[in-house]
Amino acid sequence: MPNLRTGCPCGHPHARAFRGGHDPAQREAAACLDEASPAWLVLYSLHRRQFYAIAGWPAPEPVILWARTVEDLAQQIRAMTPTVPRPRVLAGAR
């Protein structure tokens, strides 16, 4: 169970080290690309200093893209999106 003060399962305060202030421009860029790409979940890894995109539709294998820059990830998303089949919406489903 996570420690309520630190949020870390082991109870050590190192979990607080990543709160705020680290790479704000990259995190904002990831949030903007996430909003612009509704079929993808876009994240920025503070540890790896990379951007990641995870496809939000059913697929036989997870579809995960990564890049060092948000521009490169956006290009990969644009290149990948037309080639991946979209889930079919059943009539009457909302």
Sine and cosine of phi, psi and omega as CSV:
sin_phi,cos_phi,sin_psi,cos_psi,sin_omega,cos_omega
0.00,0.00,0.73,-0.68,-0.03,-1.00
-0.91,0.42,0.56,-0.83,0.11,-0.99
-0.94,0.33,0.80,-0.60,-0.08,-1.00
-0.92,0.40,-0.45,0.89,0.00,-1.00
-0.98,0.19,-0.57,0.82,-0.08,-1.00
-0.94,-0.33,-0.39,0.92,-0.06,-1.00
0.98,0.18,0.00,1.00,-0.05,-1.00
-0.99,-0.12,0.72,-0.70,0.01,-1.00
-0.85,0.52,-0.52,0.86,-0.02,-1.00
-1.00,0.05,-0.12,0.99,0.06,-1.00
1.00,0.10,0.04,1.00,0.00,-1.00
-0.99,0.12,0.50,-0.87,-0.07,-1.00
-0.96,0.27,-0.02,1.00,-0.03,-1.00
-0.89,0.45,-0.32,0.95,0.02,-1.00
-0.90,0.44,-0.43,0.90,0.01,-1.00
-0.96,0.28,-0.29,0.96,-0.09,-1.00
-0.88,0.47,-0.42,0.91,-0.07,-1.00
-0.99,-0.14,0.13,0.99,0.00,-1.00
-0.99,0.11,0.91,-0.42,0.13,-0.99
0.89,0.46,0.46,-0.89,0.13,-0.99
0.99,0.13,-0.27,0.96,-0.03,-1.00
-0.99,-0.15,0.86,-0.52,0.06,-1.00
0.77,0.64,0.79,0.61,-0.04,-1.00
-0.89,0.47,-0.57,0.82,-0.01,-1.00
-0.92,0.39,-0.65,0.76,0.01,-1.00
-0.93,0.36,-0.65,0.76,0.02,-1.00
-0.91,0.41,-0.61,0.79,0.05,-1.00
-0.92,0.40,-0.65,0.76,0.03,-1.00
-0.89,0.46,-0.66,0.75,0.03,-1.00
-0.90,0.43,-0.65,0.76,0.02,-1.00
-0.90,0.44,-0.65,0.76,0.02,-1.00
-0.91,0.42,-0.70,0.71,0.02,-1.00
-0.92,0.40,-0.59,0.81,0.05,-1.00
-0.87,0.49,-0.69,0.72,0.01,-1.00
-0.92,0.39,-0.58,0.81,-0.02,-1.00
-0.98,0.18,-0.21,0.98,-0.05,-1.00
-0.83,-0.56,0.98,0.18,-0.11,-0.99
-0.90,0.43,-0.35,0.94,0.00,-1.00
-1.00,0.08,-0.03,1.00,-0.08,-1.00
-0.79,-0.61,0.51,-0.86,0.20,-0.98
-0.98,-0.20,0.88,-0.47,-0.05,-1.00
-0.95,-0.32,0.75,-0.66,-0.04,-1.00
-0.74,-0.68,0.38,-0.93,0.14,-0.99
-0.87,-0.49,0.78,-0.62,0.02,-1.00
-1.00,-0.04,0.90,-0.43,0.06,-1.00
-0.91,0.41,-0.59,0.81,-0.04,-1.00
-0.93,0.37,-0.74,0.67,-0.06,-1.00
-1.00,-0.03,-0.21,0.98,-0.05,-1.00
0.83,0.56,0.73,0.69,0.02,-1.00
-0.72,-0.70,0.40,-0.92,0.10,-1.00
-0.99,-0.14,0.61,-0.80,0.01,-1.00
-0.77,-0.63,0.55,-0.84,0.12,-0.99
-0.76,-0.66,0.76,-0.65,0.02,-1.00
-0.88,-0.47,0.82,-0.58,-0.02,-1.00
-0.90,0.43,0.63,-0.78,-0.05,-1.00
-0.97,-0.23,0.50,0.87,0.04,-1.00
-0.76,-0.65,0.38,-0.93,0.01,-1.00
-0.89,0.45,0.69,-0.72,0.03,-1.00
-0.50,-0.86,0.44,-0.90,0.00,-1.00
-0.87,0.49,-0.56,0.83,0.05,-1.00
-0.79,-0.61,0.52,-0.85,0.06,-1.00
-0.86,0.51,0.65,-0.76,0.05,-1.00
-0.97,-0.25,0.95,-0.30,-0.04,-1.00
-0.78,-0.63,0.78,-0.62,0.04,-1.00
-0.90,-0.43,0.44,-0.90,0.08,-1.00
-0.51,-0.86,0.45,-0.89,0.00,-1.00
-0.36,-0.93,0.33,-0.94,0.03,-1.00
-0.98,0.22,-0.47,0.88,-0.01,-1.00
-0.84,-0.54,0.44,-0.90,0.02,-1.00
-0.92,0.38,-0.52,0.85,0.03,-1.00
-0.90,0.43,-0.69,0.73,0.04,-1.00
-0.90,0.43,-0.64,0.77,0.02,-1.00
-0.92,0.40,-0.66,0.75,0.03,-1.00
-0.87,0.49,-0.64,0.77,0.03,-1.00
-0.91,0.42,-0.67,0.75,0.04,-1.00
-0.90,0.44,-0.65,0.76,0.02,-1.00
-0.89,0.46,-0.72,0.70,0.02,-1.00
-0.88,0.47,-0.64,0.77,-0.02,-1.00
-0.94,0.33,-0.56,0.83,-0.09,-1.00
-1.00,0.10,-0.59,0.81,-0.14,-0.99
-0.84,0.55,-0.71,0.71,0.00,-1.00
-0.93,0.38,-0.39,0.92,-0.08,-1.00
-1.00,0.04,-0.24,0.97,-0.04,-1.00
-1.00,-0.08,0.79,-0.61,0.00,-1.00
-0.90,0.44,0.65,-0.76,0.02,-1.00
-1.00,0.09,0.54,-0.84,0.07,-1.00
-0.92,0.40,0.61,-0.80,0.00,-1.00
-0.99,0.14,0.64,-0.77,0.06,-1.00
-0.99,-0.13,0.82,-0.58,0.02,-1.00
-0.96,0.27,0.55,-0.84,0.03,-1.00
-0.86,0.51,0.73,-0.68,0.01,-1.00
1.00,0.08,-0.14,0.99,0.02,-1.00
-0.99,0.14,0.60,-0.80,0.02,-1.00
-0.80,-0.60,0.00,0.00,0.00,0.00
